[in-house]
Amino acid sequence: MSCLASFVYIHCVASASTDAYFTLNSDQVSCFSTQGSYRSYMEDEVFIAEHQPHDGRQFAFVGAFDGHGGNSVSRYLKRNLFPHLLANLSPSAERQSASMTSDDEDVDEDDQHLKPNYNSKKCKKMDQSMLPRLEDYCDALKTSFRIVDDAIQSVSHWSFQGSCAVCCILVNIEDVFPDDYDEVDSISPLSFEREGITLKRAAIIGNIGDSRAVLSRIGFAIPLTEDHKPNRREERQRIESCGGHVKWCGAVDKKTGVPIDRTGVYRVNGNLAVSRAIGDRSERPFVGSEVDVFSRFLSEEDEFIIVASDGVWDVMTSQEAVSFVRSRVDNFNKALSESNAKSIKNTLSRESIWKSTDISSKSYVKESEKPNIAYDLCNEAIIRGSTDNITVIILWLQ
């Protein structure tokens, strides 16, 4: 485990919701998770981590894992996905030893077989070419999901359990491209041709199932994932090509026979309401295991990312969720502006809350100093009729 840096995680249990703030890579993170008003058990799990290799480069990782049929698979994901990500981001011992210089000339050759340790005092410098690039993060995330799924598939008594998953890795642009790399825009799926737009970070998103990640850009919701629902055309075609079928389980219009929206869901073979998931050994090959991994560059116009389980998206659109969060931010900023200067100074300034600080600075934001907007979004979903477990993570980008 020497390759693991320090990290923190939130473990959500059925008897209590988890409410916490963290500072990750200078980006504030708000998180809230609840079993909801209609569930007597909790299957959602949350993981939030910060990794800092010895060379000072950092990345933040958040993940929401929405289990079904039990919480064994979602809990396994929480405990094992991030360690595998770190292991797959590490260069091989052979490549690392060839790319490092050390102040200790007499390093024992027998130690060359050890796993890379970014925090080792012997490792003073690493060749730029050995540090992970954007594509390395994408590949490592895909590989990590595959390894975890393979392990879960081998546990026979988990055959009828599974989990959706959505995770986000935030990295600084300068940490994933060489200093002399000048072709960032040419490989970006977005256009930043407008003057004044500065690329700040990159987000790597992994998704399987119907949890979702949404970006707010000047108030507009930009989907970062696509739900894996059985009624999506490509998903239905894949299921039917395997010999399965997609069934609507809900009310239909008596005259037209058309399904009535929000009265039911489409299910694979009349069972699962998602077409892809980790685990679910009993449902293979109809329920797939391929994880979608995307990367997206973030600019100064990007405000926050919502990472949430389907307990939110069952009752809110992506734009509704973004607009709701933004209204809470506006209300809080207005309240701060109306406070007297002494009160603000004694708590926490508006700038330190909502604007990114130097990457080396770390601060803990107390509950009394700002409202947990993730909690507000969870509560709004319950008010709108959500009956599922609900998990919300908000990554503040400004």
N, C-alpha and C positions, 0 to 999 in steps of 0.2 A: 504493500500500500504506500510505498515511499513516493510514488509518482503523484499522489493526491495532495493538493494544497488544502489549506483550511477552507471549510465551507459550512454553511448553516442551512438547515432545512426546517420546513413547517410540516408537522405531521397532524393531519386532521382526523379526529376520531369521532365516533358516533355520538358520544355523550356531550361534546362541546364543540363550538365553532372556534376557528382560529382567526385572530385579528392581529396583524403585525405590520410594521413599517421597516423597510431596510434601505440602506444606501448601497447600490451596486454600480460600480463604475461611474460614480457621480450622478447616476439616474435614480430618482426616488422610485420606490416600488410600493404600491398599496395592494394588500391582499386580504380577501375575506372568503371563507368557505363555510357552508352550512348544510346540514342534512335536509333543511327545508321543513315546512309545516306538515307535510303529508307522508313523510318517510320515517320509519322507525329505525333505520339503519343508515350508515354512511359508507359509500363506496368511492367517493372522490378522494384523491390524494394530491398533495401539492409539494413541489420541490423548488427552492430558490437558492441559488448558489453564486458565489463569486470566486473565480480562480485567478491567482496571480503567480505566474511563473517567475523564476529567479531574475529574468532580464527586465522585469518591471511591466511587461505587457499584461493586459487584463482582458477578461471577457466576463460578461454576466450571462447567467442561464436561469430561465424559469420554465417550469413545466406543470401542466394540469393534466391529471390522469383520471378519467371518468370510467370507473369499473362497472361491470354488469354481471349478474349471476353470483356476486360476492365481491370482496375487496382484495382477494389474494393477488390477482394479476396487477391491479393498479398499484398495490403496495410494493410488489416486486419491481415494477417500473420505477417507482419513486426511489427505491434503494439502489438500483443497479444501472439505470440508464446513464446517469452522469459519470460514475466511475469508468464505465466502458468508453464514454466519449473522451475522457481524459487520456485513457490508454491508447485510443485510436488516433488521437492528435499528437501523441509523442512520436518522435522519429525513432527508427530502429536503433538498437545499441550500436550497430556497425556504422550507420550513417552519422549518429551523434558523436561517436568517438573520433570520426574523421573530420568533423566540422567544429570541434571544440578546442580551445586552447586553455591551458591550466597553469596556475602559478606553481603547482606541485609537479616537478619533473619526474618524480619517482612513483607515479601511480601504479599500483599493482595491476599487472596484466590480467590476473585472475578475476578482477572486478569488471572486466569489459562485458561480461554476460548479463550484468544486472540491468533491470529496467531503468530507463532514463529517469533521473531525479532532477527536476528543474530547480529545486531548492538546495542542491548539494553545494557545499562551499568549494568543492574542487572545480565546479563548473563556472568559470569566470566569464566566458564569452561563447556565444553560439553564432555560427555562420548564419547570415541573413537568409541564405537559401534553405536552411533547415527549419525555419520558423513556419508555422502553419499559415497558409494563404486562404482566401475565401473558399476556393474549391475544396481545400482540405477539410474545412469545417463541414461543408456539405457532405462530402464522402464519409467523414468520421461519424456524422449523425446517422446517415443511412446504415452504415455498418453496425453501429451500436444498437439500433433498433432491431436489426436482423439477428444479432447475437442474442439479445434479450428474448426475442420471440422464439428462437430455436430452443432456448433453455426452458421457456414456459411450455412449449409443445411437448417436452419430454416428461412433464409431470402429469401422469394419467388422471389423478383426482382433480385436476384443474380443467378437464376437458370441456366442461360446461360453463367456464368462466372466461371473461375477456375484459378488454379495456380499450376505450378510445384514448387518444393522447394528442396533445398539442404543446409544443415547446418553442421557445424563442431564445436565440443566442444573440447578444449584442456585442459588437466589436467596434473599435475605432478604425476608421479607414486606413490610417497610417500603420496600423498593426497587421493588416492583411495584404498590403501591397508594398513591394520594395520601394525604397526612397526614390529610385530613378524610374519607377513605373509611371508612364504618362498616358496610359490608354484606359483609364477607369471608365470614362464615358462610353468608350467604344464597345465595352462588354456589358454595360448596364442595360437592363430591360426598360429602363425609364429614360426620358429625355431631360437633360438639365441644360439645355441650350440657352435658356433665359438668363440674362445677365443678373448677377447678384445672388444666384443660388449656389450655396456652398455645401458640398458633401461632407457630412460629419461622421456618420457611422454606417455600418452595414448590419442588417438583421438577417439571420438565417432561421427559417421557420420550418419545423417538421410537424406534419399532421397526418393522423389516421383516424377515421371515424367522423363524428359530427360535432366535436368541439371545434372552436374557431378562434382565429386571431384576426384582429381588425386594427388598422392604422387610422388615426385621425390626422388629416392634413388640412390645416386651416378650416377645420370644422366639417370636412367632407370625409365620409367613411370609405376607406380603401381596403377591400378584402385582401388578406394575406394568405388565406387558405380557401379551399373548396370543400364543402361538406361531402362526405362519402355516404350518400343516401341511395337506397336500392332503386328509386325511380329515376335517377339520373340516367340519361340515355346510354352512355358508355358503360355504366355500372350494370344496368339491366341487361345489356347485350352480353357482357362477360358472364353474368350469372346464368343466363339462359343457354349460353354456349357450353356451360359446364353441366347442363341438364337440370338446373334449378329453375325456380320461378319466383316472381315478385307478386305479392298479394297485398291489396289494400285492406286494411283492418280498421274499419270505421264506417260512418254513415254515408249513404249515397243518395243522390237525388232520385226520387221515385219515378220521375218522368224520363229523365235523360240517362240515369245510371252513372252519372259523373260523381266521383268522390267529393264530399263536402269538406272543404278545407277546415283544419283544426278540430275535426271530429275523430281523427284517427291518424294512423301512420302506415306507410308502406313497409312491408317486412319481407325478409329473405326466407322463402319457403314457409311463410307464415310465422316466423319466429323472430329473429333479430331485426331491429329497425335501422341498422347500419350495414353497409355493404363491405366495409373493411374494418378490421380491428386487430389488436394484438391478442393472442390467445385464441379462444373459441375453437379448440381442436375438433370438436364434434361437428362444427359447421363448415370445415374446409371441404372442398375448395371453393364453395359458393361464397363464403365470406373471405375476402382476400386479406393479405398481410402486407401489401406494398405501401410504404410510407411515402407521401409526397414531401419533398424537401425543396424549398425555394430560398433564394437570396434576394434581398432588395436593399438598395442604397437609400439612406435617410438623409434628408436635408434640414435646413433650419426652419422650413415650413411645417415639419412634422412635429406634432404635439405630444401624442401618447399612443401606446399600443394596448389594446384590451385583449387579454388571453383568457378565455372563459369556456366552461363546459356548456353542454346543451341546455342546462337548466335556465340559462339566460336566453339562448337563441330560440327556444321553443315559444317564447312569448314576446320577443323583441327582435326587430330587424337590426342589422349592423348600424344603419344610420340612426335609428332610435337610440341605441346604446351610446353611440358617440355623442349625439346631441345631449343626452341626459348627463353624461360625464362632464361635458363642456359647460353645461348650465351650472353644475355644482362648482366647477372651478371658477366661473365668473362670479358666483355668489360669494365664494370664499375671498376672492380678490377684492370684491367690493367691500366686504366686511373689514378686511385688513386696511383698506384705504381710509375707512371711516374711523378706525381706531386711532387713539392718540399715539404720538411718537414714543412716549415712554413705555407704553404697553407693548408695542411692537418690539422695541429694543430688548425688553426683558423676556420675551418669548423667542420668536424666530422671525427674521425679516422676510418680507415677500420675495426678495431677490434670491435668498438662500434656499427658499422652498422650491421655486418654480424655474430657476435658471441653473443650468449645469455649471458646476464649479470645477476647479482644477482636479484632475484625475487622482491626485494624491490625497486630497482632502476627504475626510469621512466624518459624517455626523449622524446621530441617531435622532429621528424625528419622533417626538413623544406624541401619544394619542391626544393629549390636551392641546397640542399646538396646531393641529389641523384635523379636519374631519376625515374619517376613512371613507373615501368616495367609493372604494370597492364594496364596502358594506352597504352604502346607499344603493348601488346598482343591484346587489343581491336582493335587498329589500324591495326594490322596485319590481324585480322579476316576480317575487312572491305576491306582491299586490296585484300584479297582472295575471296571476293564476298559475304560475309555475308550480308543479307538484314534484319536481325532481330534486336531487342534490344539486347544489349550486356552488360553483367556484369561480371567483373573479380575481384576476391579477392585472393590475394596471402599471405599465412601465411608463414613467414620466420622462419625456425626451427633452423638455425645456425647463 
